[in-house]
């Protein structure tokens, strides 16, 4: 075999490897795009419903459901301005953080200003008044301090 034939053989081998590599990359790309578009396309469980796939569990139906005066997803009390509070406050923190902080109007406004200054909270515009009114109405400061004294308890003596 002369040099020219040997060179042609090497080029053919290299070309074959290149074509196979391109085909594999193309196949992986198609599979990846298909998975991104519809992850359930790779669920091989037949016609049985898949409860792990988002949206098939029925939770979407209850997304903003209010039961017994409580917004189920967040735990907020139902009231005027509820969804404004949900849409603006729960983007950055949990509803429980709001619920546990009971304040008067002045303190809620101070807290909003602090979040705007230090936590990158956006300008709430006209929603601020709606939010503060909701919070003051539903989560005012508690006037009660300590728990009430325990009553009707049968105490027992400690033995030394």
C-alpha positions in Angstrom: 0.0 0.0 0.0 1.5 3.3 -1.1 1.4 6.5 0.9 -1.5 8.0 -1.0 -3.8 5.0 -0.4 -2.8 4.9 3.3 -3.7 8.6 3.5 -7.1 8.0 1.9 -7.8 5.2 4.2 -7.0 7.4 7.3 -9.2 10.2 5.9 -12.1 7.7 5.4 -11.7 6.5 8.9 -11.7 10.0 10.3 -14.7 10.9 8.2 -16.6 7.9 9.5 -15.9 8.8 13.1 -16.9 12.4 12.4 -20.3 11.3 10.8 -21.0 9.0 13.7 -20.2 11.7 16.3 -22.4 14.2 14.5 -25.3 11.7 14.3 -25.0 11.0 18.1 -24.9 14.7 18.9 -28.0 15.3 16.7 -29.8 12.4 18.3 -29.0 13.6 21.9 -30.2 17.1 20.9 -33.5 15.8 19.5 -34.1 13.7 22.7 -33.2 16.6 24.9 -35.5 19.1 23.1 -38.3 16.5 23.2 -37.8 16.0 26.9 -37.8 19.8 27.5 -41.0 20.2 25.6 -42.9 17.3 27.2 -41.3 15.4 30.0 -44.2 12.9 30.1 -43.1 11.7 26.6 -40.5 9.5 28.4 -42.9 8.1 30.9 -43.2 4.4 30.1 -46.0 3.5 32.5 -48.6 3.0 29.8 -52.1 4.5 30.2 -52.0 4.6 34.0 -52.2 8.1 35.4 -48.9 9.4 36.8 -49.4 11.2 40.0 -45.8 12.4 40.0 -46.2 14.6 37.0 -47.1 18.1 37.9 -50.7 19.1 37.0 -52.2 15.7 37.1 -52.8 15.5 40.9 -55.7 18.0 41.0 -53.7 20.5 42.9 -54.1 23.1 40.2 -57.8 23.1 40.9 -57.1 24.1 44.5 -54.4 26.6 43.8 -56.3 29.6 45.2 -59.0 27.8 47.1 -60.3 29.3 50.3 -61.7 27.0 52.9 -63.1 28.0 56.3 -61.8 31.6 55.7 -58.2 30.4 55.1 -56.3 30.6 51.8 -55.1 27.0 51.6 -51.9 27.5 49.7 -50.6 30.3 52.0 -52.5 30.1 55.2 -53.5 33.7 54.9 -56.9 34.8 56.2 -59.5 35.5 53.6 -60.2 39.2 53.3 -60.1 42.2 51.0 -56.7 42.5 49.4 -55.8 38.9 50.0 -54.6 38.2 46.4 -52.6 41.4 46.3 -50.8 40.3 49.4 -50.2 36.8 48.0 -48.9 38.2 44.7 -46.6 40.7 46.3 -45.4 39.2 49.5 -45.0 35.5 48.8 -42.7 36.1 45.8 -39.8 36.7 48.3 -40.7 34.9 51.5 -43.2 32.5 53.0 -46.6 33.6 54.1 -45.7 32.3 57.6 -43.2 35.1 58.0 -46.0 37.6 57.4 -48.4 35.9 59.6 -46.1 35.7 62.6 -45.2 39.4 62.4 -48.2 41.2 63.8 -47.8 45.0 63.6 -49.8 48.3 63.4 -50.0 50.4 60.3 -47.0 52.4 61.0 -44.8 49.4 61.7 -46.0 47.6 58.5 -45.1 50.7 56.4 -41.7 50.9 58.1 -41.1 47.2 57.3 -42.1 47.7 53.7 -39.7 50.7 53.5 -36.9 48.6 55.0 -37.5 45.8 52.5 -37.5 48.3 49.7 -34.2 49.8 50.9 -32.3 46.7 51.8 -34.1 43.7 50.2 -34.8 45.1 46.7 -38.6 45.2 47.1 -40.1 47.0 44.2 -42.3 50.1 44.5 -45.7 48.8 45.4 -47.5 51.9 44.1 -51.3 51.8 44.8 -51.0 48.2 46.0 -49.1 49.4 49.2 -52.3 50.8 50.7 -54.2 47.6 49.9 -51.5 45.4 51.4 -51.1 47.5 54.6 -54.9 47.6 55.1 -55.1 43.8 54.7 -52.3 43.3 57.1 -53.5 45.7 59.7 -57.0 44.2 59.5 -56.0 40.6 59.6 -52.7 40.6 61.5 -52.7 43.4 64.0 -50.5 43.4 67.1 -51.7 41.1 69.8 -52.5 42.9 73.0 -52.2 39.7 75.1 -48.7 39.1 76.4 -48.1 35.9 78.4 -50.3 32.9 78.4 -53.0 32.7 81.0 -52.2 31.0 84.3 -52.8 27.2 84.3 -55.9 26.2 86.3 -57.5 22.9 87.4 -54.1 21.1 87.6 -53.5 18.4 90.1 -50.0 19.1 91.3 -47.9 16.3 92.8 -45.1 16.6 95.4 -41.5 16.2 94.3 -39.7 13.6 96.3 -36.1 14.3 97.2 
